[in-house]
């Protein structure tokens, strides 16, 4: 568990995130087994969520399922982040044209966070959870998001991200990140293989509009075998799609 987290709050969010992944009613044992919680504390947690109106309990089948109140917690966020939804439309257009995993990413302190994700429809694919994070040094999209930062800011962020990376062999030297950022600035896009996942490739472009006053990037990832032959075409397609946002002047 990350330092400073509150166990009960973490467990509530993990339960709701688990339902978001499986999207089906679950019994007590299924929840406790999946999340590794003792059944006794899981029972108390679920009863509290029922009392607060976030879970429904079907006594006949002895299963739990989220109520619409859970959805209402975040249904305003997309509007707040993406305005009238033009960014989401661009994501869907890119996904329809390629079938690859498409994402909108932003920095969250020293981490790259996948704010919105549309999963690949290809049989062989890499799954990325919406909302998940990784150190910005371990992602091509993280490097791309550094293109608007000064050298001093990049040095500080890379140093902190490497400190937060547990395995020493996963830490990325500043000179490697700096070279990738410089190349991305010149190209106004990025293409990287085997980062963050071995066998995968990522292409990304910076959105011409700010999201909540911050830089955001449009990324797309798939297997190297699919991405490498179409690198130029995919990059051109992404640039053309995000250009529409610039012309509209809206997100």
N, C-alpha and C positions, 0 to 999 in steps of 0.2 A: 504494500500500500504506500503511495507517495507520502512524503513527510508532510505533516500538517493537516492531513485529511481527517474528517470526523467519520468514524466508522458507520454510525447509523445513517448519516446523509449519503455516504458512498453506497451503502447497500440499497437504499431506496432508488437511487439513480441506476444502479446495476440491474435491479429487478425490472425497472421500466425499459431499460435498454435491451434486456433479454427478450422481453415481450415484443419489442420493435423488430428484433431479429427473427424470432420464430413465427410471430403473427398467428398464434393459435392458442386456445385456452390451455392452461397448464394446471396440473395437480400440485399439491404441496411438495411431495417428494421430488417431482420433476424439477421444480424451482430450486429446492435446497441442493439437490445433486448437481445441477448444472452450474450453480454459483459457488458450491462448496461451503454452504452455511449449515450450521446445526439446525435440525428440524424445529427444535424448541424456539430458537430466536427467529427463524423464518416464519413460524406461526404468528408470533407477536408482531413482526413487521407487516405481514399481510393483513392482519386484523386492523392495524393502525391505518393502512392504506384504504381499507374498506370503509373505516369510520370517517376518513377524510374525503371519501367519494371518488378516489382514484382507481379503485379496483372493484369489480363486481364478483360476487361469489355465487356460483351455481351449486346449490346444496344437493340437488338430485345427482349431478355428475361429479360433484366435489372438485370443481375446477375454478380457476380464477382467470379473469380477463380484464384489461383496462377499460375504463369508461371514457366517454367523450370528453370528460374534464381533463384528461391527460393531453388530448390533442389541443384543447383550448389554451394550454399553457404556452404553446409555441407557435400557434397558427398565425400570429402577428409578426413573427421574426422575419419570415421571407419577405413580407412587404417592407419591413423596416430596412432590411439589408439591400434588397434588389428593386425597390420602387415598384413600378408597374409590371415587373417580371420579364423585361426584355433580355436580361442576362440568362434567365432560365430558358427562355425560348432559344437563345443561341446555343446553350448546352444541348437542348433536345435536337436542334438541327444538326449539330456536329455528331451526336450519337446516332441519329438516323442515317447519316451518310457513311459512318464507319463501323458501327457496332461495338466500338471500343469503350472502355471505361472513361468517362468524362467527369471532370471535377472543377469546382471553384475553390481556390485555396487562398488563405491569408496567414499572416504571421500572428501568433499568439505568444507574446513575449519571445522566448528563444525556441519556440516550436513552430513547425509548419502544421496547420490544421486544415483538414478537408471539410470545408463549410457545407458544400453541397456535392453529392455524388450521384451519377447515373451509372449503374453497373453494366459491364460488358455483356453482350448477348452471345459471344463466341463460346464454343464448348471449352476451349482451353483459355483460361483467363485468371487474372489476379483480382482477388476481392479486396476492396477498400471500404472500411466502415465510415459512414458519414459521421463527422464529428471527431474522428480519431486524429491523433497527433503523433508526430515524431520530431526529434531534434532537427532544426532547420539545416544542419550540416549533412544530414542523411537523406536528402531529397533534392531532386533537380528543381522542383517547384520552390523549395526553400532558397536555393541559390538564385533563382529568377526573382524572387521577392526582395532580394538584397540589392537589386540593380539601382534602386533609388536612394540607397544609403551611402554615406561618406565612407572613406577607407577606415577612418577611426571607429565609426559605428560598426562596420563589418568586423573589424578586429575584436571589438568588445563582445559582439554577439556570438562570433565563432568560438571565442575562448569560453564563454559561459555555456554554450551548447555542448562543447566537448567535455566540460566538467560534469554536465548532467548526463552524459553518455556513459553508462556503467562499464562497458567492455572497452579496454584500452585500444584493442585492434579495430574498433568501429569509429574511433575518433578521426576526424578528417583534418589534415594540416591546413593552416591558414592560407598558405600559398596555393594549395589546390583549389580551395573555395574562391580565392581572389581571382585566379585565372579563369575559372568558370563564369564568375560574375562579369569580368571584363569582356569575355567573349559574348555573353548574353546581351550585354549593353550594346555591343557593336552590331549584333545580328537582330536585336529586338525580339529575340526568341531563344529557346533553348531546346536541345535534343541531347539526351543522355541515355546510355545503355547500362544495364546492371546496377541501377541506382533508382529507387531504394531496394529493388528486388532482383536477385540473380535471374537472368533469363528474360527480364522485362526491359522495355524501353519507354521513355517518356518524352513527349513534346509539349511545349508550353509557350504561351504568349501572354504579355501583360494586358490587362483590360484597360481601355482608354478612359474609363470612368472610375472614380473612387467609390468604394463601398464603405459607408459610415466614415468617410473622410480618410480611408486608408487604401493603399495599393492592394489590388487583388489580381490573381492570375487565373487563366483558363488552361487547364491541363488535360492531357489525354494519354492513356497508357495501355500497353498491350504487350504481347510477346515480341521479342526482337525479330523473329521470322516474319511477323506480319507488319511491324512498324518500319523496319529499316528500308524495305523496297519502296514504301510510300512516304518516306520522310518529307521530301520536298512538297509533294502534293498535299499532305496533311497540314504542313506548316502554312502553305498558301491558303488553304481552306480556312484555317483558324484565323488568319489575319483578315481574310475577307469577311468572315462572320463578325469579328469584333469591331471591324470598321463600321459596321451598321450601327453599333452603339455610339460610336463617335459622331456619326452623321445625325443620329437622333438626338444626341446630347442628353440621353437619359439612360438609367440603369434598368 
